[in-house]
C-alpha cells in the first residue's frame, strides 16, 4: 500500500500558545528577581561587628531625634491652639463687659 500523507496539526490557537510563552517568561523573571533578593538579604551591608554596632547606634539616634522633633512639634501646636482658645474667650468676655458696662451706665 502507498503511504498516506498527513500533516502535523498544532493543538490550540495562536493566542493560547502566546499565553503559555508569556507565562513561562513571567515565571522565569519572577525566579530571577527572587534569587537576586535572596542574595542581597544574605549579604548584609555590615561586614564586621563594629560596622553593625555603628549602624544600630546611628539608627537609634536618628529615631530618637525624629521622636523628639515630633514631640516638640506636637506640644507647640497644642500651645498655639490653647492660646487661640484663650484669646477668643478673652474677646468674648471683654465684649460682655462692654455690654454690661453700657447697661449699667
C-alpha positions, 0 to 999 in steps of 0.5 A: 500500500502507498503511504498516506500523507498527513500533516502535523496539526498544532493543538490550540490557537495562536493566542493560547500558545502566546499565553503559555510563552508569556507565562513561562517568561513571567515565571522565569523573571519572577525566579530571577528577581527572587534569587537576586533578593535572596542574595542581597538579604544574605549579604548584609551591608555590615561586614564586621561587628563594629560596622553593625554596632555603628549602624544600630547606634546611628539608627537609634539616634536618628529615631530618637531625634525624629521622636523628639522633633515630633514631640516638640512639634506636637506640644507647640501646636497644642500651645498655639491652639490653647492660646487661640482658645484663650484669646477668643474667650478673652474677646468674648468676655471683654465684649460682655463687659462692654455690654454690661458696662453700657447697661449699667451706665 
